[in-house]
């Protein structure tokens, strides 16, 4: 079976082809470029946090399209407002439980930086803040003297240039947010809670735990295989 999985985020679409037990990353595409993904697939499975794009996906892929809902994911959820819960958060928790551990800290680093708790196989919720790229763009757009920079790892004791101050500031803020949240949950649950990281900016934090950029795609494939 030729399976295409699409992780539709707030800014881009990440695509992978699954065939013969192998997974091939196809790249990251702008929402306006998804027609480039047309091809000969038996099934197209989508995790989307961008409902406004769903109609175009249906037009492009027709009956081959399966847009996942939270109800499709076999995972217990302890969360008050499930109707506003992003499916990518639940899918990440499912993937980690199936492939790695039933208790963990889950980090999705993209337009938003999300840190969630998976505890004994149950999705418990977590925290959401702005991702590094969004913070940098906001600072550049809202101020006259700050440049527009791309996120990167920058560890300095004290920023000695505007670039160092910006990159070092937003990186340290996000790094400490993840680390402190994980340490708090470890203390409260008395569990080791390994950290699993994915997302377009996930590579920036890979020293904190296991970085798996294809984790959502592996999770989507597993749901299809096990259904």
N, C-alpha and C positions, 0 to 999 in steps of 0.2 A: 504494500500500500504506500502510495505517495501522499504524505501528510504535510500540509503547510500549517505552521503555528504562527500566530501573530500576537505580539504583545503591544497593544495600542495604548500608548501613554499620553500624557497631556501635550507633549511637544512632538514626538516622533512615533514611528511604528517599527518595532524590532521583529525581524522575520527569520524563521528557521525551517529548513526542509528536512523531513524525516523519511528515510527510505532504507529498507534492508537492515534495520536495527541501528543505523547510523544517523547522526544529526549533523546537519551542515548549516552554519550561520550564513544567511544571505545578506545581512547588513541592516543598517538603520536608515529609514526613509522618512522624509517629510510627509505629513498628512496629504499634501497635494500631489504626492508622487506614488500613491499606492497602486495605481494602474500598472506600474512597472512590475508588480508582483504577479500579474496574470500568468497562468501557465497550466500545465496538465497535472492536476491534482485530483486525488480521489476524495479528499476531505480537507476543508480549511477550518481550523479551530482558532477561535479568537478570545483573548482576554482583553477587555476594553474598559478604560475609565473615561472614554470620550464618546458618550452616546450619540452625539451629533454626527459622528462618522459612520454609524451603523448602517444607515440607509444606503450610503455609497458602497459599503462592503457587500450588502445584499445584492445590489445592482451588478457588481463586478463578478461575484462568485456564485450567485444563485443558490440552487438547492444543495450545492456542496458545502455551504457555509453553516457552521455551528458556533454561535456566539454563546459562550458559557455564562451561566447564571450561578449565583452563590449556591442555589439548591443542587446544582450539578456536582458540587465538590463534597465528597464524603468526609466531612470534618465537623467536629463539635465546635460551636461558637458561643462564647460567653460575652455578649456585646448587646447593649441596650437598643441601639438604633441600627439594626441590620439593614434597613431600607437605604441608609446612606453609607454603608460600609463598602469600600472599594474592593472589587473582586480580586484585584491583584494582591491585596494583603492576605486574603484567605487562601489564594492559590499558592502564594509563597509559603505559608504555614503548612499547607498540605504537602508541598514538595519536600520541605525539610523533614516533616514527619515520616514520609515514605522513604526518603533516600538517605537521611542522616540521623536524626534524633527526635524523640518525642517531646523534648523540653529544650528550648533554645531562645536566644535573642535573634530577632529577624530584622535585617536592615535592608531597606530598599532606597537606594540613593539615585534620585533623578531630579525632575523639576521640583518635587517635594522630597524631603528627607524623612522617611518613616521608620520608626523603631517600634517593633511589636514584640509581644511575649507569647511564646508557645509553651504551655505548661501541661505536662502529662497528656499530650495529644490534643489539647483544647486550645483554640485561639482565644486569647484573653484581652486583646486590644493593645493599646500602646500610646504613642505620641507622634504628632506630625508637625514639622516645621518646614521652612523654605530650604531648598537645595542650594548648593554653593553657587551654581550658575545663576539662579534666580536672584540670590542675594547680591552678587556682583553686578548684574544688569540693573537691579533696582538702585544700587548706590550710584552707578554711572548715570542713569537716567534722571535721578533726583538731585544731582549735584553738578556744578559746573566744572569743578577741578579734578574729578576722579575719572580715570580712563576706563574703557570697557575691556575687561580681561577675561580669559578663559580659566576655569578652575584648574588648579594643579596642587600637588603636595609641596608645601613650603614650610620648613621647620626652621625658624630663626628665634633666638632668644628675645631680640628686639628688632622690629622693622626699621631699616635704615634708608628706605626709599618708599615712594608712594606705592609702587608695585608690591614690595615686601609687606608693607602695612596692610594692604587690601587682601592679598592672597593669604598671608599668614593669619590675618584676623578671622576671615570666614572659615578657613580650614581648621584652625584651633577651636573655634566655637563649635563646629560640627563634630569634630573628633572628640572633644570633651563631652558633648551632649550624648554621643553614643556610649562612650566609656563609662560615664557616670550613671547613665540609665541602666546599663548592664550590671554594674557593681551593686546598685541599689536592689535590683531584682534578685541577684544572687544572694544578697544578705537576707532579703525578705522570704525567699523560698527555700533557702538552705540547699540550693542545687548549683551545680557547676555552670550550667547554661552557656554552652558554646555559642559563638556569634557566627551567623551565616549572612553573607552580604551579596546583594545583586543590584542591578540597575546601571544606567549609563554612567553614573559617577561613582559606582561602587569600587572601582579599582583604586580610588583615592584612599580607601579605608581598609585595604586588604590585609594590612599588618594586624588588624584587630581580630581577625578570625579567618573563616573559610570564604573565599571569594569565588562564586559560581555565577558567571554572567548568563548562563543558559538555564538557570534553575526553573524559571517559570515555564520555559518551553518543555523541559523534561517533565514537569508536573502536568502540563496539558496532555502530553503524549500518554502519560500513565493513566490519566482519567479515561482517555479513549480506549486504551487497551483493556482496562478493568471493567468497563461498563457492560 
